[in-house]
């Protein structure tokens, strides 16, 4: 595991466990629309290190562990850091945009940042084979997961499916997509068709943005 990934995981574990035992700490640092619109923009960053419970923390960090080295090995540590934290803020920004009329909407988790890394890994290596953790006999190409999960997140955000910050997932994926192209533009020539396929649900998201927002 790259040292920077270990540092990010350790930071998430330490901050999250602090939040597990200190409700006031969570209230001061979670993503919440009302306080952010009143000037507490730091919540858009700090919320990315908090988690609801140990399972939420584990699955986010496990996904980061699985995909991070694929990105680091191809673009380097500095660009990985830019994609990770840029995706975190992109996730918070899209969540704020979609829920700006809901002052009590709140969320925590590194999902936006992790989705940015997942999308970056898929773009860099679209032929990677993924498996379901509980059904390891079934595998599928990474780009299928990318498109499928993005569309699922759009549906989940529109229907409020589960207690999940779907908008942050979407924003993180968009951030990862844009930043990876900006930092490593040669992948468009290397994987052009897959990049265009991954771009389609992102285009749909912004075309129908007004219909997805809560009034």
C-alpha positions as CSV (number, residue, x, y, z in Angstrom):
1,X,0.0,0.0,0.0
2,X,1.3,3.5,-0.9
3,X,2.2,5.6,2.2
4,X,-0.2,8.3,1.2
5,X,-3.1,5.9,1.1
6,X,-2.1,4.6,4.5
7,X,-2.1,8.2,5.8
8,X,-5.5,9.0,4.3
9,X,-7.0,5.8,5.8
10,X,-5.4,6.5,9.2
11,X,-6.9,10.1,9.1
12,X,-10.3,8.7,8.3
13,X,-10.1,6.1,11.0
14,X,-8.9,8.6,13.7
15,X,-11.5,11.3,12.8
16,X,-14.3,8.9,12.4
17,X,-13.7,7.2,15.8
18,X,-13.5,10.6,17.4
19,X,-17.0,11.2,15.9
20,X,-18.3,7.8,17.1
21,X,-17.8,8.9,20.7
22,X,-18.4,12.6,20.4
23,X,-21.7,13.6,18.9
24,X,-20.9,17.3,19.2
25,X,-17.8,16.8,17.1
26,X,-19.9,15.3,14.3
27,X,-22.5,18.1,14.6
28,X,-19.7,20.7,14.2
29,X,-18.0,19.0,11.2
30,X,-20.6,17.2,9.2
31,X,-21.9,18.4,5.9
32,X,-25.1,20.4,6.5
33,X,-26.6,22.8,4.0
34,X,-27.8,25.5,6.4
35,X,-24.5,26.2,8.2
36,X,-22.5,25.9,4.9
37,X,-24.7,28.5,3.3
38,X,-24.1,30.7,6.3
39,X,-20.3,30.6,5.8
40,X,-19.1,27.3,7.4
41,X,-17.6,26.0,4.1
42,X,-14.9,24.0,5.9
43,X,-17.7,21.4,6.6
44,X,-17.4,20.5,2.9
45,X,-14.0,19.2,3.6
46,X,-14.1,17.9,7.2
47,X,-17.3,15.9,6.5
48,X,-15.2,13.7,4.2
49,X,-13.4,12.2,7.1
50,X,-16.4,11.4,9.3
51,X,-18.5,8.2,8.9
52,X,-21.8,7.0,10.3
53,X,-20.5,3.8,11.7
54,X,-17.7,1.3,11.5
55,X,-19.3,-0.5,8.5
56,X,-19.6,2.7,6.6
57,X,-15.9,3.5,7.3
58,X,-14.7,0.0,6.4
59,X,-16.4,-0.1,3.0
60,X,-15.1,3.3,2.0
61,X,-11.6,2.5,3.1
62,X,-11.7,-0.9,1.5
63,X,-12.7,0.6,-1.8
64,X,-9.9,3.2,-1.5
65,X,-7.4,0.4,-0.7
66,X,-8.5,-1.6,-3.8
67,X,-8.4,1.2,-6.4
68,X,-5.9,3.7,-5.1
69,X,-2.7,2.0,-6.2
70,X,-4.0,1.7,-9.8
71,X,-4.2,5.5,-9.9
72,X,-0.9,6.2,-8.1
73,X,1.0,3.7,-10.3
74,X,-0.1,5.6,-13.5
75,X,-0.3,9.2,-12.5
76,X,1.9,9.5,-9.4
77,X,1.3,10.6,-5.8
78,X,0.7,14.3,-6.4
79,X,-2.0,13.8,-9.0
80,X,-3.6,11.1,-6.9
81,X,-3.8,13.6,-4.0
82,X,-5.4,16.3,-6.3
83,X,-7.9,13.8,-7.7
84,X,-8.8,12.5,-4.2
85,X,-9.3,15.9,-2.5
86,X,-10.7,17.5,-5.6
87,X,-13.3,14.7,-5.8
88,X,-14.2,15.2,-2.2
89,X,-14.9,18.8,-2.7
90,X,-16.7,18.1,-6.0
91,X,-19.0,15.7,-4.1
92,X,-19.7,18.3,-1.5
93,X,-20.3,20.9,-4.1
94,X,-22.8,18.9,-6.1
95,X,-24.6,17.8,-2.9
96,X,-24.8,21.5,-1.9
97,X,-26.2,22.4,-5.4
98,X,-28.8,19.7,-5.4
99,X,-29.9,20.3,-1.8
100,X,-29.5,24.0,-1.4
101,X,-33.2,24.5,-0.5
102,X,-32.9,21.9,2.3
103,X,-31.1,23.6,5.2
104,X,-31.3,20.5,7.4
105,X,-29.9,18.1,4.8
106,X,-26.7,16.6,6.2
107,X,-24.2,13.9,5.3
108,X,-20.8,12.4,6.2
109,X,-18.4,10.1,4.6
110,X,-15.4,9.8,2.2
111,X,-17.6,8.4,-0.5
112,X,-17.3,11.4,-2.9
113,X,-13.5,11.2,-2.7
114,X,-13.4,7.5,-3.0
115,X,-15.8,7.5,-6.0
116,X,-13.4,10.0,-7.7
117,X,-10.6,7.5,-7.3
118,X,-12.7,4.6,-8.5
119,X,-13.7,6.5,-11.6
120,X,-10.1,7.5,-12.2
121,X,-8.9,3.9,-11.9
122,X,-11.6,2.8,-14.3
123,X,-10.6,5.5,-16.8
124,X,-7.0,4.6,-16.6
125,X,-7.6,0.8,-16.9
126,X,-11.1,0.3,-18.3
127,X,-10.5,-3.4,-18.9
128,X,-9.9,-4.2,-15.2
129,X,-12.1,-7.0,-14.0
130,X,-14.2,-6.4,-10.9
131,X,-16.0,-9.0,-8.8
132,X,-18.8,-8.8,-6.2
133,X,-17.3,-9.3,-2.8
134,X,-20.0,-11.8,-1.9
135,X,-20.1,-13.4,-5.4
136,X,-16.5,-13.7,-6.4
137,X,-17.3,-16.1,-9.3
138,X,-18.9,-13.3,-11.3
139,X,-16.7,-10.6,-12.8
140,X,-17.4,-7.7,-15.1
141,X,-15.3,-4.9,-16.7
142,X,-14.7,-1.8,-14.6
143,X,-16.4,0.6,-17.1
144,X,-19.6,-1.4,-16.7
145,X,-19.5,-0.8,-13.0
146,X,-18.8,2.9,-13.5
147,X,-21.7,3.5,-15.8
148,X,-24.1,1.3,-13.8
149,X,-23.2,2.8,-10.4
150,X,-23.6,6.3,-11.8
151,X,-27.0,5.6,-13.2
152,X,-28.0,3.9,-9.9
153,X,-26.9,7.0,-7.9
154,X,-29.0,9.3,-10.1
155,X,-32.0,7.1,-9.5
156,X,-31.1,6.8,-5.8
157,X,-30.8,10.6,-5.4
158,X,-34.1,11.2,-7.2
159,X,-36.1,8.7,-5.1
160,X,-34.2,9.2,-1.9
161,X,-33.2,5.5,-1.9
162,X,-31.7,4.5,1.4
163,X,-29.8,6.7,3.9
164,X,-27.1,7.4,1.3
165,X,-25.6,10.6,0.0
166,X,-26.1,9.8,-3.6
167,X,-25.4,13.3,-4.7
168,X,-21.9,13.2,-3.1
169,X,-21.2,10.0,-4.9
170,X,-22.2,11.6,-8.2
171,X,-20.2,14.7,-7.6
172,X,-17.1,12.6,-6.6
173,X,-17.4,10.6,-9.8
174,X,-17.7,13.8,-11.9
175,X,-14.7,15.3,-10.1
176,X,-12.7,12.2,-10.7
177,X,-13.7,12.1,-14.3
178,X,-12.8,15.7,-15.0
179,X,-9.6,15.8,-13.0
180,X,-8.2,12.6,-14.4
181,X,-8.8,14.0,-18.0
182,X,-7.2,17.3,-17.0
183,X,-4.2,15.8,-15.3
184,X,-3.6,12.9,-17.7
185,X,-5.2,13.9,-21.0
186,X,-3.5,11.2,-23.0
187,X,-6.0,8.7,-21.7
188,X,-8.6,10.2,-24.1
189,X,-6.5,8.9,-27.0
190,X,-5.7,5.6,-25.2
191,X,-9.3,4.8,-24.1
192,X,-11.4,7.2,-26.1
193,X,-14.5,5.0,-26.6
194,X,-14.7,4.1,-22.9
195,X,-14.2,7.7,-21.9
196,X,-17.1,8.7,-24.1
197,X,-19.3,6.0,-22.6
198,X,-18.4,7.1,-19.1
199,X,-19.2,10.7,-20.1
200,X,-22.8,9.9,-21.2
201,X,-24.4,9.5,-17.7
202,X,-22.5,12.7,-16.6
203,X,-24.1,14.6,-19.5
204,X,-27.5,13.2,-18.6
205,X,-27.0,14.3,-15.0
206,X,-26.5,17.9,-16.0
207,X,-29.1,17.9,-18.7
208,X,-31.8,16.8,-16.2
209,X,-30.3,18.6,-13.2
210,X,-33.4,20.8,-12.6
211,X,-35.7,17.8,-12.5
212,X,-33.5,16.0,-9.9
213,X,-33.2,19.0,-7.6
214,X,-35.6,19.2,-4.6
215,X,-37.8,22.3,-4.8
